Amino acid sequence: MSEIVHNYNILCVDDNENNLFTLSTLLKTLKNVQSIEALNAKDALQILLTKQIDLILLDVQMPEINGYELTKMIKSNKKTKDIPIIFVTAVFKSEEFIKEGFKLGAVDYLTKPIDDNQLLNKISLYLRVFEEKNKVAQSEKRFYDIAQNVGNGVYILDMHHKTTFINNEALRILGFTYEELINKNIHDYIHYKDINNNLIEPRNCPVHNTLKDGHIYIDNDEYLVTKDGSFVPVSIVVTPLSIGHAIFGTVVVFTDKTHIEKVSFLEKEKIKNQEQMIHSMIEMIESRDSYTAGHTKRVAEYCVLIAKEMNYSDEDIKLLKNAAWLHDIGKISTPDAILLKPSKLNDTEYLLIQDHLLSGYEMLSKIDQYKLIANIILEHHEKFDGSGYPNGLKSEEIKPLSRIMIVADAFDAMTTNRVYKAKKTIDVALNELKDLSAKHFHPEVVKAALIALKNIEIDSEISQLPKTMIEEQRFSYFYRDRLTNLFIIDYLNLILMYHITSNAAYTYEIKLHNFSKYNKEFGWKKGDDFLIAFAVFISNLYPDSIIFRIEGDDFLILSEMKIDDIQKDLTEFPLFNESVVKYSAVEDYIDNFDSKFKQKVV
């Protein structure tokens, strides 16, 4: 999980000084967090208007102005309306209080007495969300920097046809200032009439209809109205912006055709910046799944090696390389729940992910420079015997460059670790290509691949194990124990089958005794604290081992190296000497996963 790197101010509002002291003390345990206190609503408003506040912890029952009334004031002010509010109050009479808080715009609701860990976990979660928002803001800045230097006019519309972004080139071409067009219904300024001065209703404007039908609109003979009422001839591309199937706006790119002598230069710039835009989209996919990032690069490298062995021209090799870079671009429309799932897909999910081929094809085929690439990537999951998808093509029906990509894509899948499947060696993968020649793969391509790929070097660390914060959260969701943050026992199967480098390992099962008695004497909260502390202790004690929480008070350590004296090591845990809880540890040695254990866990 990535570290919180930015500083955040949290405003605590409560009319009870003791409550404020408690909250402030808790927040001091969080890194990069400053607590600011207010004893009443008026003080809180003064602070909100003079300081940068990132999160508010707000009591409901306060004199003069209560928490609900203060929330209304906060949400009605442009400067403060987007600050998240968590209600912290003793009110627990009915669900109506909670519903009222959420109705007014609260993001969460906690009741007193406050569970310290619960509050800190929630705040930490929001801080991680803030960190991700900062990353998104940086990505948006990079997009705006590109758009400002793209050489074409660019503007973005929201669902109400209002301009949320317009670059300087668009303003220059149209003759408007930024203030005259931003947050305005742009139809009333540049699309309201045609070249014959006939008025165009918004419902008949093809640019705005993109928001309704979701289709890309391209016209090389469009005219836009300038500020002085004259017309400027443009070529225009209008692309809907969507998340899944939900459209949330459009991006319009247009080129001034007035200066014909600049066509050659502008065309080169257009191609260059389209590539930048496409690669920005690739980066968006890679930021969701770092495994996909390396996969596209490796497939491109393998495609080039195979194509050179087959004596393809430099032009074809360049085309194939670019197609390989973009072959998974359709995954931008694949839901996170499927793209980021750290286990094998079921039949339904597999059918859904197959849609990335058509999504990528439809995205690229609308752009002239990418039509050939679109046709290549559409077929990169076809098979020689006709058993592939999406069209069940076979043999020579599959395009020559697609045949190469099919082999390169499969070879990379074979030689890299997946969470649900261990990698194959290069020799084993090449033999599998040979075995599937004339079945899944074109024989001529396999023949070339056996030569081109036999001496390559592959990073042994490539896998789908988590590398980014998002991927860590994904694994936490599927395979982490919510209390101790240790792995749950379900993850043991994957570790044993695919991610132990040797064929043997030691296991140490640790049982805590008298733990139910400890819970009964000190309560569940103290019991949870005990388990958390013990999990941290053994994680620090054996950093190179993999540790699991099996059940409530049982743990398992998996180590490729023998632990010399685990009984002695565990005596160092201080709470064993201060409580009735005792422990036992049993060592076991598994000396052949392949023949003994792996079959058991499958």
C-alpha positions in Angstrom: 0.0 0.0 0.0 1.4 3.4 -1.0 2.4 5.9 1.7 0.3 9.1 2.3 2.6 11.8 0.9 0.5 15.0 1.0 -0.5 16.9 4.2 -4.1 17.1 5.2 -6.1 19.3 7.6 -9.0 17.7 9.4 -11.5 20.0 11.2 -13.1 18.6 14.4 -16.3 20.3 15.5 -17.8 19.5 18.9 -19.2 21.6 21.7 -17.5 19.2 24.2 -13.8 20.0 24.9 -13.2 16.4 26.1 -14.5 15.0 22.8 -12.3 17.4 20.9 -9.3 16.4 22.9 -10.0 12.7 22.2 -10.4 13.3 18.5 -7.2 15.4 18.3 -5.2 12.8 20.2 -6.4 10.1 17.8 -5.6 12.1 14.7 -2.0 12.8 16.0 -1.4 9.1 15.4 -1.8 9.5 11.7 1.1 10.7 9.6 0.7 14.0 7.6 -2.5 14.9 9.4 -3.1 18.1 11.3 -6.1 18.4 13.6 -7.9 21.8 13.8 -10.6 22.1 16.6 -13.8 24.3 16.8 -16.1 24.4 19.8 -19.1 25.7 17.9 -20.5 26.2 14.4 -19.4 29.9 14.2 -15.8 29.1 14.9 -16.0 26.2 12.4 -17.3 28.6 9.7 -14.5 31.1 10.4 -11.9 28.3 10.1 -13.4 27.0 6.9 -13.3 30.4 5.3 -9.6 31.1 6.2 -7.9 27.7 6.1 -7.7 24.8 3.6 -9.7 22.0 5.1 -9.7 18.4 3.6 -12.2 16.6 5.9 -14.6 17.5 8.7 -15.6 15.4 11.8 -18.8 17.0 12.9 -21.0 16.6 16.0 -24.8 16.8 15.4 -26.1 18.0 18.7 -24.6 21.5 19.4 -26.2 24.6 20.8 -27.3 27.5 18.6 -26.4 26.0 15.3 -26.5 22.2 15.2 -24.5 19.9 12.9 -27.3 19.6 10.3 -27.7 23.3 10.1 -23.9 23.8 9.8 -23.8 21.2 7.1 -26.4 23.1 5.0 -24.2 26.2 5.3 -21.1 24.3 4.3 -22.7 22.7 1.3 -24.2 26.1 0.1 -20.8 27.7 -0.1 -18.8 27.2 -3.3 -15.5 27.2 -1.4 -16.5 24.5 1.1 -19.3 22.5 -0.6 -17.0 19.7 -1.7 -15.4 19.0 1.6 -16.3 15.5 2.9 -18.2 15.4 6.2 -18.3 12.6 8.7 -20.9 12.9 11.5 -19.6 11.9 14.9 -22.4 12.0 17.5 -24.2 10.3 20.3 -27.4 10.4 18.3 -28.7 6.8 17.7 -32.4 7.1 18.2 -33.5 5.9 14.8 -32.3 5.6 11.2 -34.0 9.0 10.4 -31.0 10.8 12.0 -28.6 8.9 9.8 -30.7 9.4 6.7 -30.9 13.1 7.3 -27.1 13.3 7.5 -26.6 11.5 4.2 -29.4 13.6 2.6 -27.5 16.8 3.5 -24.3 15.5 2.0 -22.4 13.6 4.7 -20.1 10.8 3.4 -20.2 8.8 6.6 -21.8 8.6 10.1 -20.3 7.3 13.4 -22.0 7.1 16.8 -20.4 7.6 20.2 -18.7 5.9 22.0 -16.3 5.9 19.1 -14.4 2.8 18.1 -10.9 4.3 17.7 -9.7 1.7 15.2 -12.9 2.1 13.1 -12.5 5.9 13.0 -8.8 5.8 12.2 -9.5 3.2 9.5 -12.2 5.3 7.9 -10.0 8.4 8.0 -7.1 6.5 6.5 -9.4 5.3 3.7 -10.5 8.9 2.9 -6.8 10.0 2.9 -6.0 7.3 0.4 -8.9 8.4 -1.7 -7.5 12.0 -1.5 -4.1 10.7 -2.6 -5.7 9.0 -5.6 -7.6 12.2 -6.4 -4.3 14.0 -6.4 -2.9 11.5 -8.9 -6.0 12.0 -11.1 -5.5 15.7 -10.9 -1.9 15.3 -12.1 -3.1 13.1 -14.9 -5.7 15.7 -15.9 -2.9 18.3 -15.9 -0.9 16.2 -18.2 -3.9 15.8 -20.5 -4.5 19.6 -20.5 -0.8 20.2 -21.2 -1.0 17.9 -24.2 -4.3 19.4 -25.4 -2.8 22.9 -25.2 0.1 21.8 -27.5 -1.8 19.5 -29.8 -1.8 21.9 -32.7 -5.6 21.6 -33.2 -8.6 23.2 -31.6 -9.9 21.2 -28.7 -12.9 21.7 -26.4 -14.8 19.4 -24.0 -18.5 19.5 -23.3 -20.4 18.2 -20.3 -23.9 16.6 -20.6 -25.5 20.0 -20.6 -23.5 21.0 -23.7 -21.5 23.5 -21.6 -17.8 24.0 -22.2 -15.6 22.6 -19.4 -12.3 23.0 -21.3 -11.2 24.8 -24.4 -7.6 25.2 -25.5 -5.8 28.3 -26.8 -5.7 27.1 -30.4 -9.5 26.8 -30.5 -9.9 30.3 -29.0 -7.4 31.7 -31.6 -9.3 30.1 -34.5 -12.7 31.2 -33.3 -11.7 34.7 -32.1 -13.2 34.3 -28.6 -11.7 34.8 -25.2 -11.6 32.0 -22.6 -14.1 33.8 -20.4 -16.6 34.2 -23.3 -16.8 30.4 -23.9 -16.0 28.5 -20.7 -19.1 27.2 -18.9 -21.2 28.4 -21.7 -23.6 26.4 -24.1 -21.2 26.5 -27.0 -23.9 25.8 -29.5 -25.2 29.3 -29.1 -21.7 30.7 -30.1 -20.2 28.5 -32.8 -22.8 25.9 -34.0 -26.0 27.9 -34.3 -26.1 28.4 -38.1 -24.8 26.7 -41.2 -22.8 28.0 -44.2 -26.0 29.3 -45.7 -26.9 31.2 -42.6 -29.8 28.9 -41.8 -30.4 28.5 -38.0 -29.5 25.1 -36.5 -31.5 23.9 -33.6 -29.5 22.1 -30.9 -31.4 18.9 -31.5 -30.3 18.9 -35.1 -26.7 19.6 -34.4 -24.5 16.5 -35.1 -21.9 17.6 -32.6 -24.4 17.7 -29.7 -26.2 14.5 -30.9 -23.0 12.6 -30.0 -24.0 13.0 -26.4 -27.3 11.2 -27.2 -26.3 8.4 -29.6 -22.8 7.8 -28.3 -21.4 7.6 -31.9 -18.2 9.3 -33.0 -18.9 12.1 -35.5 -16.3 12.9 -38.1 -16.7 15.6 -40.8 -13.9 16.9 -43.0 -16.2 19.7 -44.4 -17.6 21.3 -41.3 -17.9 25.0 -40.6 -17.8 26.8 -37.3 -19.0 30.3 -36.6 -16.4 32.8 -35.4 -17.0 35.6 -32.9 -17.6 38.1 -35.8 -20.2 35.9 -37.4 -18.0 34.6 -40.2 -17.3 31.0 -40.9 -14.1 29.0 -40.6 -13.8 25.7 -42.5 -12.7 22.8 -40.3 -12.3 19.1 -40.2 -13.9 17.9 -36.9 -13.9 14.8 -34.8 -16.4 14.5 -32.0 -15.8 11.6 -29.5 -18.1 10.7 -26.7 -16.5 10.3 -23.2 -17.9 7.4 -21.3 -17.3 5.1 -18.3 -18.7 1.7 -19.2 -21.8 2.5 -21.1 -22.5 5.8 -19.3 -21.7 8.9 -21.4 -20.6 11.9 -19.4 -19.4 14.3 -22.1 -17.7 14.8 -25.5 -14.3 15.9 -26.7 -14.2 17.9 -29.9 -11.0 18.2 -31.9 -11.0 20.4 -35.0 -8.5 21.6 -37.6 -8.5 24.9 -39.3 -8.5 24.2 -43.1 -8.1 27.9 -44.0 -4.3 27.7 -44.6 -3.9 24.9 -47.1 -0.1 25.4 -47.2 0.1 24.2 -43.6 -1.8 20.9 -44.3 1.4 18.8 -44.5 2.8 20.1 -41.3 -0.5 19.9 -39.5 -1.1 16.4 -40.7 2.3 15.3 -39.2 1.4 17.0 -35.9 -2.0 15.5 -35.9 -0.6 12.0 -36.3 2.0 12.7 -33.6 -0.6 14.0 -31.1 -3.1 11.3 -31.9 -0.4 8.9 -30.9 0.2 10.8 -27.7 -3.5 10.7 -27.1 -3.7 6.9 -27.8 -0.7 6.4 -25.5 -2.3 8.4 -22.8 -5.2 6.0 -23.1 -2.8 3.1 -22.8 -1.4 4.7 -19.7 -4.9 4.9 -18.2 -5.2 1.1 -18.7 -1.8 0.5 -17.3 -2.5 2.6 -14.2 -5.4 0.2 -13.5 -3.4 -3.0 -14.0 0.4 -2.9 -14.0 0.6 -6.5 -15.4 -1.2 -5.2 -18.6 1.5 -2.5 -18.9 4.4 -4.9 -19.2 2.3 -7.3 -21.3 1.8 -4.9 -24.2 5.5 -4.0 -24.3 6.6 -7.6 -24.3 4.1 -8.6 -27.0 5.4 -5.7 -29.2 9.0 -6.9 -28.8 8.1 -10.5 -29.6 6.1 -9.4 -32.7 9.1 -7.5 -34.0 11.5 -10.5 -33.5 9.2 -12.9 -35.2 8.4 -10.5 -38.1 12.1 -9.9 -38.7 12.7 -13.7 -38.8 9.9 -13.9 -41.4 11.6 -11.1 -43.5 8.7 -8.6 -43.3 9.4 -5.1 -44.5 10.3 -2.3 -42.1 7.0 -0.7 -42.8 5.0 -3.9 -41.9 7.1 -4.4 -38.8 6.4 -0.8 -37.6 2.7 -1.3 -38.3 2.7 -4.6 -36.3 4.6 -3.1 -33.4 2.2 -0.2 -33.1 -0.7 -2.7 -33.3 0.8 -4.7 -30.5 1.1 -1.6 -28.4 -2.6 -1.0 -28.8 -3.9 -4.6 -29.0 -5.5 -4.4 -25.5 -6.7 -0.8 -25.7 -10.3 -2.1 -25.7 -9.8 -3.0 -22.1 -10.4 0.6 -21.2 -14.1 -0.4 -21.4 -13.6 -3.6 -19.3 -15.1 -3.3 -15.8 -12.6 -3.1 -12.9 -14.2 -6.1 -11.3 -13.1 -8.3 -14.2 -9.9 -6.6 -15.4 -8.4 -6.4 -11.9 -9.8 -9.8 -10.6 -6.8 -11.6 -9.0 -8.1 -15.1 -9.9 -9.2 -17.1 -12.9 -12.3 -15.7 -14.7 -15.5 -17.7 -14.8 -17.3 -18.4 -18.0 -19.5 -15.3 -17.8 -16.6 -13.0 -17.0 -14.5 -14.5 -19.8 -17.3 -13.7 -22.3 -17.4 -10.1 -21.0 -13.6 -9.6 -21.3 -13.8 -10.8 -24.9 -15.7 -7.6 -25.7 -12.4 -5.7 -25.5 -11.6 -6.8 -29.1 -14.7 -5.1 -30.5 -14.3 -2.1 -28.2 -10.7 -1.6 -29.4 -11.7 -2.1 -33.0 -14.6 0.4 -32.9 -12.4 3.0 -31.1 -9.5 2.8 -33.6 -11.3 2.1 -36.9 -13.0 5.5 -36.8 -9.5 7.2 -37.2 -8.0 6.9 -40.7 -4.4 6.4 -39.4 -5.5 3.5 -37.2 -7.8 1.5 -39.5 -5.1 -1.0 -40.4 -4.2 -1.4 -36.8 -7.9 -1.9 -35.8 -8.2 -4.7 -38.3 -5.0 -6.4 -37.0 -6.0 -6.3 -33.3 -9.5 -7.5 -34.0 -8.2 -10.9 -35.0 -5.5 -11.4 -32.3 -7.6 -14.0 -30.5 -8.5 -16.1 -33.6 -7.1 -19.6 -33.9 -5.7 -21.5 -36.9 -8.4 -24.2 -36.5 -11.3 -21.7 -36.3 -12.0 -22.2 -32.6 -11.0 -18.6 -31.7 -13.1 -15.4 -31.4 -14.7 -13.0 -32.3 -15.4 -14.3 -35.8 -14.1 -17.9 -35.8 -11.7 -17.3 -38.6 -9.3 -20.1 -39.6 -6.1 -20.7 -41.5 -5.4 -18.2 -44.3 -8.5 -16.2 -43.4 -6.6 -14.6 -40.5 -4.5 -11.6 -41.6 -0.7 -12.3 -41.8 0.3 -9.7 -39.1 -2.5 -10.9 -36.9 -1.1 -14.4 -37.0 2.2 -13.1 -35.6 0.4 -11.2 -32.8 -1.6 -14.3 -31.9 1.7 -16.3 -31.3 3.4 -13.4 -29.5 0.4 -12.8 -27.2 0.1 -16.5 -26.3 3.9 -16.8 -25.7 3.9 -14.0 -23.2 0.9 -15.4 -21.4 2.7 -18.7 -21.1 6.0 -17.3 -19.9 4.8 -14.8 -17.2 3.2 -15.6 -13.8 -0.5 -15.0 -13.3 -2.1 -15.2 -9.9 -4.0 -18.3 -11.0 -1.3 -19.9 -13.2 2.5 -20.3 -12.9 4.7 -19.3 -15.8 6.3 -21.8 -18.1 10.0 -21.8 -19.0 10.9 -20.6 -22.5 11.7 -24.1 -23.7 8.4 -25.4 -22.4 6.5 -22.5 -24.0 8.2 -23.0 -27.3 7.4 -26.7 -27.2 3.7 -25.8 -26.5 3.7 -23.5 -29.5 5.1 -26.4 -31.6 2.5 -28.8 -30.3 -0.3 -26.3 -31.1 1.0 -25.5 -34.6 -1.7 -25.9 -37.2 -4.2 -26.1 -34.3 -4.1 -22.7 -32.6 -1.2 -21.1 -34.4 -0.1 -20.7 -38.1 2.7 -23.2 -38.8 4.9 -20.6 -40.6 4.7 -18.2 -37.7 5.5 -21.0 -35.2 8.5 -22.0 -37.2 9.8 -18.4 -37.1 9.0 -18.0 -33.4 11.0 -21.2 -32.4 14.1 -19.4 -33.9 13.3 -15.8 -32.9 12.4 -16.4 -29.3 14.7 -19.2 -28.2 17.4 -16.9 -26.8 15.3 -14.1 -25.3 15.6 -13.2 -21.6 12.5 -12.7 -19.5 12.3 -10.9 -16.2 11.7 -13.6 -13.6 9.8 -11.1 -11.4 7.0 -10.5 -13.8 3.7 -11.4 -12.2 0.2 -10.2 -11.3 1.1 -9.8 -7.6 0.3 -6.3 -6.4 2.7 -3.4 -7.2 0.5 -0.3 -7.0 -1.9 0.9 -4.3 -4.9 0.0 -6.3 -3.6 -3.6 -6.9 -2.7 -3.8 -3.2 -6.3 -2.9 -2.3 -7.6 -5.5 -4.8 -5.5 -8.2 -3.1 -6.6 -6.9 0.3 -10.2 -7.2 -0.7 -9.8 -10.8 -1.9 -7.1 -12.3 0.2 -6.4 -10.2 3.3 -7.8 -10.8 6.7 -9.7 -7.6 7.7 -8.5 -7.5 11.3 -4.8 -8.5 11.1 -4.0 -7.7 7.4 -2.4 -11.1 7.2 -3.3 -13.4 4.3 -6.3 -15.6 4.6 -6.0 -19.4 4.1 -7.5 -19.2 0.6 -4.3 -17.5 -0.6 -2.2 -20.5 0.5 -3.4 -22.6 -2.5 -2.1 -20.0 -4.9 1.2 -19.6 -3.1 1.8 -23.3 -3.0 0.8 -23.9 -6.6 2.4 -21.0 -8.3 4.7 -18.7 -6.2 7.0 -20.9 -4.2 10.3 -21.0 -6.0 11.5 -24.3 -4.6 9.6 -27.6 -4.5 9.6 -27.8 -0.7 8.9 -25.6 2.3 8.4 -25.5 6.0 5.1 -24.8 7.7 4.6 -23.7 11.3 1.1 -23.8 12.7 0.8 -21.6 15.8 -2.2 -22.0 18.1 -3.1 -19.5 20.8 -4.5 -21.2 23.9 -6.8 -19.7 26.5 -7.7 -17.0 24.1 -11.4 -17.3 24.7 -10.7 -16.9 28.4 -8.7 -13.7 27.6 -11.7 -12.4 25.5 -14.1 -13.1 28.3 -11.9 -11.3 30.9 -10.9 -8.3 28.9 -13.5 -8.0 26.1 -13.5 -8.5 22.3 -11.8 -5.1 21.7 -8.7 -6.1 23.8 -8.8 -9.5 22.1 -8.7 -7.9 18.7 -5.8 -5.6 19.8 -4.0 -8.8 21.0 -4.4 -10.5 17.6 -3.3 -7.3 15.7 -0.2 -6.9 17.9 0.7 -10.6 17.5 0.3 -10.4 13.7 2.6 -7.4 13.6 5.1 -9.2 15.8 5.4 -12.4 13.7 5.4 -10.3 10.5 8.4 -8.3 11.7 10.0 -11.5 13.2 9.8 -13.4 9.9 9.8 -10.8 7.1 10.8 -13.3 4.4 8.0 -15.7 5.2 4.3 -15.7 4.2 2.0 -15.6 7.1 -1.7 -16.5 7.3 -4.5 -16.2 9.8 -6.2 -19.5 9.6 -9.1 -19.1 12.0 -9.8 -16.9 15.0 -6.7 -17.5 17.0 -4.7 -19.9 14.7 -1.8 -18.8 12.4 0.3 -20.4 9.8 3.8 -19.5 8.7 5.1 -20.7 5.3 8.8 -20.5 4.9 11.3 -21.8 2.3 13.9 -21.7 5.0 13.9 -23.6 8.3 13.2 -21.4 11.4 15.9 -22.4 14.0 13.9 -22.0 17.2 10.4 -20.7 16.8 9.4 -21.6 20.3 12.1 -19.3 21.7 11.3 -16.6 19.2 7.7 -16.5 20.3 8.6 -16.0 23.9 9.7 -12.5 23.0 6.1 -11.5 22.4 5.4 -9.4 25.6 1.7 -10.1 25.9 2.4 -13.8 26.5 4.1 -12.9 29.7 1.3 -10.5 30.8 -1.8 -12.7 30.1 -3.3 -16.1 30.4 -2.8 -16.7 26.7 -0.2 -19.4 25.8 0.9 -20.8 22.5 2.1 -23.9 20.8 3.9 -24.2 17.4 4.1 -27.3 15.3 6.6 -27.6 12.5 6.0 -29.6 9.3 8.1 -30.1 6.2 6.6 -30.6 2.8 9.3 -32.0 0.5 7.4 -32.4 -2.8 4.6 -30.0 -3.7 4.2 -31.5 -7.2 3.4 -35.0 -6.1 2.0 -34.5 -2.6 0.4 -31.2 -1.9 -0.4 -29.4 -5.1 -2.9 -32.0 -6.1 -4.6 -31.7 -2.8 -5.2 -28.0 -3.0 -6.4 -27.9 -6.6 
